[in-house]
């Protein structure tokens, strides 16, 4: 599962490089440039300077409360939000500026070029350390330089162009151990792209009418770019991104979070992230989990193994119609941190099309968790139906609610095993069959299917809750279609939680 990070690892490495370094953060207004730049300041080990024309010093902590009082005070803010000035006024530098240029003669070319820089950049140079690492963030460079050039003298062509100023800026900042970060509102390339060491693009886009945020590396000299794209969120004024998922076999075992309080008629899903994002699981109802074609089949077990542990641990019945890759031992490996083996064997059952006569690789301990489904006999009953009714009745008899996890691929497996065609008649009858299965029972059922599956399309109308799961650039993204929810990123759990759902805002 992807790791939950305040910064992409590539940017963390960039901050640790010896200066001078230069970086562009490009993106449209509202794409997250300011929040990312504050995170870069917070993550830098050295002197920190923020030149801002967007967030005043007074509003810095208000907009970014996570900085805290000590974090704010450790950042030197050059506030230009209420300032006015142009190239004519700022070129008349105060006498103390000359002291910043050691050895420079009053009329030297070096001093003349330095004085063409906008006043706030002269201040930033003065605030930087000559020997210790310093980071200077300019938010935004577009606003600063365009305001500066807007009043430039046009007589005789004495004023430098923007390109000239940017070259002077990089030369000056490049003579000290400074990490210079310039924020640009422009989407297209500029001459700066070729001069700086790194270019990062932040963009927002909409999928299924939901906001997604992506960070894209265009270049980062000296850094190996392991992942060129990162999805991220800005919730709570923090920049947080998700690394790509590891192989499903390396996912940590599920851990159920304790139920904070009981709500009658609902099952606690075993995960506060799930409860906060999609709600608790109402009894007698159905959730549809729709997986895109490239989503690993292990994701439903990752999401709902805490629910299995929660329900079975309380004596409820858990019924699973698995996909072809799952078996009782696999699920046991996921729930054992929160559930005893005795509880698992007593309260979890897997429905399988095998008759038990063939060779099995399953450990004998787990044989009792299997209910072997076969065709019904001519008298209208069968042993497996009796087993199923008995098992479901046991949990309900104890007053504990049940939980069902049914993979539609398992239904396809059953029909294939017994050569029952999935024709229009079955598709028409399936919703009523599923309704009867869960309507009169104190259980919640999750139906798992792939997008485009005819059975999934037929069952949409019986599922009040519908969650779509997508995979992009190695990350799992979820959103509720019914009821509507924003997009969430699935991340590895921390502090003894099974997983985290990072809201994309």
C-alpha positions in Angstrom: 0.0 0.0 0.0 1.2 3.5 -0.7 2.9 5.4 2.1 1.4 8.6 3.4 4.1 11.4 3.0 4.3 15.1 3.7 6.6 15.5 0.7 7.6 13.3 -2.3 10.9 11.5 -1.5 12.4 13.3 -4.5 11.7 16.7 -3.1 13.0 15.6 0.3 16.3 14.6 -1.4 16.4 17.9 -3.3 16.3 19.8 0.0 19.3 17.8 1.3 21.4 18.7 -1.7 24.2 21.2 -1.2 23.3 24.7 -2.5 23.0 26.5 -4.8 19.9 24.9 -6.2 17.0 26.4 -8.1 13.4 25.0 -8.5 10.3 26.1 -10.3 6.8 25.2 -8.9 4.4 25.8 -11.7 0.6 25.6 -11.6 -2.7 27.4 -12.0 -4.1 29.4 -9.1 -5.5 27.1 -6.4 -3.4 24.1 -7.5 -1.5 23.9 -4.2 1.8 25.7 -4.9 1.7 27.8 -1.8 1.0 24.9 0.5 3.7 22.8 -1.1 6.2 25.7 -0.7 5.4 26.0 3.0 6.0 22.3 3.3 9.4 22.8 1.6 10.2 25.6 4.0 9.2 23.4 7.0 11.3 20.5 5.7 14.4 22.5 5.1 17.3 22.1 7.6 18.8 25.6 7.6 17.7 29.3 7.4 14.3 29.8 5.9 13.0 32.9 4.0 9.6 33.4 2.5 9.0 36.3 0.0 5.3 36.5 -0.2 2.9 38.7 -2.3 0.0 36.3 -1.6 -0.1 35.3 2.1 0.7 38.1 4.5 2.8 37.4 7.6 -0.3 38.0 9.7 -2.3 35.4 7.8 0.5 32.8 7.6 -0.4 30.9 10.7 -4.1 31.5 10.1 -4.0 29.7 6.8 -1.4 27.1 7.9 -2.2 26.4 11.5 -0.1 23.2 11.5 3.0 25.4 11.4 2.5 26.3 15.0 4.0 29.3 16.7 7.6 28.0 16.7 7.4 27.0 13.1 6.2 30.4 12.0 8.8 32.3 13.9 11.6 30.2 12.5 10.6 31.4 9.0 11.7 35.0 8.1 8.8 36.5 6.1 9.4 39.3 3.6 5.8 40.5 3.2 5.1 42.4 0.0 1.3 42.0 0.0 0.7 45.7 0.8 3.8 47.1 -0.8 4.1 49.2 -4.0 7.2 49.8 -6.1 8.8 49.4 -9.4 12.2 49.3 -11.0 12.7 53.0 -10.7 12.1 53.1 -7.0 13.8 49.9 -6.0 16.9 50.7 -8.0 17.5 53.5 -5.6 18.8 51.1 -3.0 19.5 52.0 0.6 23.2 52.6 1.3 23.3 49.4 3.5 22.7 47.3 0.4 26.2 48.1 -0.8 27.5 46.2 2.3 26.0 43.0 1.0 28.3 43.0 -1.9 31.7 42.5 -0.3 34.4 44.2 -2.2 32.1 45.8 -4.7 32.9 49.3 -5.8 30.2 51.9 -5.6 29.8 52.1 -9.4 30.8 48.5 -10.2 28.9 46.4 -12.8 28.2 43.7 -10.1 26.5 46.3 -7.9 24.6 47.8 -10.8 23.2 44.4 -11.8 22.3 43.6 -8.2 20.4 46.8 -7.9 18.2 45.9 -10.9 16.7 43.0 -8.8 13.3 43.7 -7.2 13.7 45.1 -3.7 12.2 42.1 -1.9 14.9 39.9 -3.6 17.6 42.3 -2.4 16.2 41.8 1.1 16.1 38.0 0.6 19.8 38.1 -0.4 20.5 40.2 2.7 18.6 37.7 4.9 20.4 34.7 3.5 23.5 33.2 5.2 26.7 33.5 3.3 27.9 30.1 4.6 25.0 28.1 6.1 22.3 26.5 3.9 19.3 28.8 3.2 16.1 28.3 1.4 14.3 31.3 -0.3 10.8 30.8 -1.5 9.2 33.4 -3.7 5.4 33.3 -3.8 4.8 34.3 -6.5 7.6 35.2 -8.8 5.1 36.1 -11.6 3.3 38.6 -9.4 6.5 40.1 -8.1 8.5 40.5 -11.3 5.5 41.7 -13.3 4.6 44.4 -10.7 8.2 45.4 -10.7 8.5 45.7 -14.5 5.1 47.4 -14.8 6.6 50.7 -13.7 10.0 50.3 -15.3 11.5 53.3 -17.1 11.0 53.1 -20.8 13.4 56.0 -21.7 16.4 54.8 -23.6 15.7 51.2 -23.0 17.6 51.4 -19.7 15.4 48.9 -17.9 16.3 45.2 -18.2 13.9 42.6 -19.5 12.3 39.9 -17.4 14.8 37.4 -18.9 17.7 39.7 -17.9 16.3 40.0 -14.3 15.9 36.2 -14.0 19.5 35.6 -15.2 20.8 38.2 -12.7 18.7 36.6 -9.9 20.0 33.1 -10.6 23.6 34.3 -10.9 23.3 36.2 -7.6 21.6 33.4 -5.6 23.9 30.9 -7.2 26.9 32.5 -5.5 25.8 31.3 -2.1 24.5 28.0 -0.6 20.9 29.0 -1.4 17.9 26.8 -2.4 15.8 29.2 -4.5 12.2 28.2 -5.1 10.1 30.3 -7.5 6.3 29.9 -7.8 4.9 30.5 -11.3 1.2 30.9 -12.3 2.1 30.3 -16.0 1.3 26.9 -17.4 3.7 27.1 -20.4 7.4 26.9 -20.5 9.6 30.0 -20.1 13.4 30.6 -20.4 13.6 29.9 -16.7 12.8 26.2 -17.3 16.2 25.8 -19.0 18.1 27.7 -16.4 16.8 26.1 -13.2 17.8 22.7 -11.7 14.2 21.5 -11.2 10.7 22.0 -12.6 7.6 20.7 -10.8 4.1 21.1 -12.2 1.0 21.0 -10.0 -2.3 20.4 -11.7 -5.9 19.8 -10.8 -8.2 17.6 -12.9 -11.7 16.1 -12.6 -12.6 12.4 -12.8 -16.3 11.5 -12.4 -16.9 15.1 -11.4 -14.5 14.8 -8.5 -11.3 16.8 -7.9 -7.9 15.1 -8.2 -4.6 16.8 -7.5 -1.3 15.6 -9.1 2.3 16.6 -8.8 4.5 16.0 -11.9 8.3 16.1 -12.1 9.5 17.5 -15.4 13.2 17.6 -14.3 15.2 17.4 -11.1 18.9 17.5 -11.7 21.0 15.3 -9.4 17.9 13.4 -8.2 16.7 10.0 -9.4 13.0 10.4 -10.1 11.6 7.1 -8.9 8.0 8.3 -9.4 7.2 11.0 -11.9 3.7 11.6 -10.6 2.2 11.9 -7.1 -1.4 12.4 -6.2 -1.8 14.7 -3.2 -4.3 16.4 -0.9 -4.3 19.8 0.8 -6.7 19.0 3.7 -6.0 20.9 6.8 -3.6 23.2 5.0 -1.1 20.4 4.7 0.5 19.0 1.5 0.3 15.2 1.7 1.0 12.7 -1.1 0.9 9.0 -1.7 3.7 6.8 -3.0 2.8 3.9 -5.3 1.5 0.7 -3.7 3.8 -2.1 -2.9 3.0 -5.6 -4.2 -0.3 -6.8 -2.5 1.5 -9.6 -0.8 3.6 -7.1 1.2 0.5 -5.3 2.6 0.4 -5.3 6.4 -2.1 -7.5 8.1 -5.4 -5.9 8.9 -6.1 -4.6 12.3 -9.6 -3.7 13.5 -10.1 -0.4 15.3 -12.4 -0.7 18.4 -15.9 0.5 18.0 -16.1 4.0 19.5 -19.8 3.7 20.2 -22.6 1.4 19.2 -25.3 2.7 16.7 -28.4 0.4 16.6 -29.0 -1.2 13.2 -25.4 -0.7 12.0 -22.1 -2.6 11.9 -18.9 -0.8 12.8 -16.6 -1.4 9.8 -13.5 -1.8 12.0 -11.9 1.3 10.4 -12.5 4.9 11.4 -11.3 5.9 7.9 -14.0 3.9 6.2 -16.7 5.1 8.7 -15.7 8.7 8.2 -15.6 8.4 4.4 -18.5 6.1 3.6 -20.4 5.7 6.9 -21.2 2.6 8.9 -22.8 -0.5 7.4 -26.6 -0.6 7.9 -28.1 -4.0 8.6 -30.3 -5.5 5.9 -28.6 -3.4 3.3 -26.1 -3.8 0.5 -22.9 -2.0 -0.6 -21.7 -2.4 -4.2 -17.9 -2.2 -4.5 -17.1 -1.6 -8.2 -13.5 -2.3 -9.2 -11.9 -1.1 -12.4 -10.2 -3.8 -14.4 -6.6 -3.1 -13.1 -7.5 -2.9 -9.4 -5.9 -5.8 -7.5 -8.4 -8.4 -6.3 -6.9 -8.2 -2.8 -8.2 -4.6 -2.3 -11.7 -5.7 -1.1 -10.1 -8.0 1.5 -7.8 -5.1 2.6 -10.8 -2.8 3.0 -13.1 -5.3 4.8 -10.8 -7.6 6.8 -11.3 -5.3 9.8 -15.0 -5.7 9.4 -14.6 -9.5 9.3 -12.6 -9.3 12.5 -15.1 -7.0 14.1 -18.2 -9.1 13.3 -16.6 -12.6 14.0 -15.0 -11.3 17.2 -18.5 -10.5 18.5 -19.9 -13.8 17.6 -21.6 -12.8 14.3 -21.6 -14.9 11.1 -19.3 -13.9 8.3 -20.2 -15.5 4.9 -17.8 -15.1 2.0 -18.3 -16.0 -1.6 -14.6 -15.7 -2.7 -12.9 -14.9 -5.9 -10.7 -17.6 -7.4 -7.5 -16.3 -5.7 -8.8 -16.3 -2.1 -9.1 -19.1 0.5 -9.6 -19.3 4.3 -5.9 -19.3 5.0 -5.3 -16.1 3.1 -8.0 -14.2 4.9 -6.9 -15.7 8.2 -3.5 -14.2 7.6 -5.1 -10.7 7.3 -7.4 -10.8 10.4 -5.3 -12.7 12.9 -3.9 -9.5 14.5 -7.4 -8.8 15.8 -9.2 -12.2 15.9 -8.5 -15.5 17.6 -8.3 -18.6 15.4 -11.1 -20.2 17.4 -13.4 -17.3 16.7 -12.4 -17.3 13.0 -13.1 -21.1 12.6 -16.4 -20.8 14.4 -17.8 -17.7 12.7 -16.4 -17.4 9.2 -17.5 -19.6 6.2 -16.4 -19.7 2.6 -18.8 -20.9 -0.1 -17.1 -23.0 -2.7 -18.3 -25.0 -5.8 -16.1 -28.0 -5.0 -17.6 -31.1 -3.6 -14.7 -31.9 -1.4 -13.7 -35.1 -3.2 -10.8 -33.6 -5.1 -7.3 -33.0 -3.7 -7.0 -29.9 -1.6 -4.0 -27.8 -0.6 -5.9 -26.3 2.3 -4.6 -27.1 5.7 -7.0 -29.5 7.5 -7.6 -26.9 10.3 -9.5 -24.7 7.8 -11.7 -27.4 6.3 -14.5 -26.6 8.6 -14.8 -23.0 7.2 -15.9 -24.4 3.8 -19.5 -24.9 2.7 -19.5 -26.9 -0.5 -22.3 -25.8 -2.8 -23.7 -28.2 -5.3 -26.9 -28.4 -7.4 -30.1 -28.7 -5.4 -31.6 -32.2 -5.3 -34.9 -33.2 -6.7 -36.7 -33.0 -3.3 -36.0 -29.3 -3.1 -33.4 -29.3 -0.4 -29.7 -30.1 -0.1 -27.1 -30.5 2.6 -25.3 -27.3 1.8 -28.5 -25.3 2.1 -29.0 -26.7 5.6 -25.4 -25.9 6.5 -25.9 -22.4 5.3 -29.1 -21.8 7.2 -27.7 -23.3 10.3 -24.6 -21.2 10.2 -26.4 -17.9 9.5 -28.9 -18.8 12.2 -26.3 -19.4 14.8 -24.9 -15.8 14.7 -28.4 -14.2 14.7 -29.5 -16.4 17.5 -26.8 -14.8 19.7 -28.0 -11.4 18.8 -24.8 -10.6 16.8 -25.2 -9.0 13.4 -23.6 -10.8 10.4 -21.5 -9.7 7.4 -21.4 -11.0 3.8 -18.6 -10.4 1.3 -19.8 -11.8 -2.1 -17.5 -11.6 -5.2 -19.5 -11.7 -8.4 -16.5 -13.6 -9.9 -17.4 -16.3 -7.4 -20.9 -16.4 -8.8 -19.4 -16.8 -12.3 -17.2 -19.6 -10.8 -20.2 -21.4 -9.4 -22.2 -21.2 -12.7 -19.1 -22.4 -14.6 -18.5 -25.3 -12.3 -22.1 -26.5 -12.7 -22.4 -25.5 -16.3 -25.3 -23.1 -15.6 -25.3 -20.3 -18.3 -25.3 -16.7 -17.1 -28.2 -15.8 -19.4 -30.8 -13.1 -19.4 -33.1 -15.2 -17.1 -30.4 -15.5 -14.4 -29.5 -11.8 -14.7 -33.1 -10.9 -14.3 -33.7 -13.1 -11.2 -30.4 -12.3 -9.4 -31.5 -9.0 -7.8 -34.5 -10.6 -6.2 -32.4 -13.6 -5.0 -29.9 -11.3 -3.4 -32.7 -9.2 -1.8 -34.2 -12.3 -0.2 -30.8 -13.4 1.0 -30.1 -10.2 3.1 -33.5 -8.6 3.6 -34.7 -10.6 6.6 -31.3 -11.1 8.2 -29.4 -8.9 10.6 -26.4 -8.6 8.2 -24.8 -6.2 5.8 -23.7 -7.5 2.4 -20.9 -6.2 0.2 -21.1 -7.2 -3.5 -17.7 -7.0 -5.3 -17.7 -6.8 -9.1 -15.7 -5.5 -12.0 -16.8 -2.6 -14.1 -18.6 -3.9 -17.2 -19.7 -7.2 -15.6 -23.3 -7.9 -16.5 -24.1 -9.2 -13.0 -22.8 -5.9 -11.5 -25.0 -3.9 -13.8 -28.0 -6.0 -12.9 -27.4 -5.6 -9.1 -26.8 -1.8 -9.1 -30.4 -1.2 -8.2 -30.4 -3.3 -5.1 -27.3 -1.6 -3.5 -28.1 1.8 -1.8 -24.4 2.3 -1.3 -22.1 2.2 -4.4 -18.4 2.7 -4.1 -16.1 2.8 -7.2 -12.4 1.8 -6.9 -9.9 2.9 -9.4 -6.1 2.5 -9.9 -3.9 5.2 -11.4 -0.2 5.5 -11.4 0.1 2.7 -8.9 -2.4 4.3 -6.4 -5.8 3.2 -5.3 -8.5 5.9 -5.5 -12.1 5.4 -4.1 -15.2 7.5 -4.2 -18.8 7.0 -3.4 -21.2 7.2 -6.3 -24.2 6.7 -4.0 -24.2 8.5 -1.7 -21.9 11.0 -3.3 -18.4 11.4 -1.7 -15.2 13.1 -2.7 -12.2 11.0 -3.9 -10.1 9.3 -1.3 -6.6 7.9 -1.6 -5.9 4.5 0.1 -2.7 4.7 2.2 -0.9 2.5 4.6 -2.3 2.6 8.2 -0.3 4.2 11.0 -0.6 4.1 14.8 -2.4 0.7 14.8 -5.1 1.5 12.3 -5.8 -0.9 9.4 -5.5 1.7 6.6 -6.1 5.4 6.0 -8.3 7.1 3.4 -6.8 10.5 2.5 -9.4 12.9 1.4 -8.5 14.7 -1.8 -9.3 18.4 -1.3 
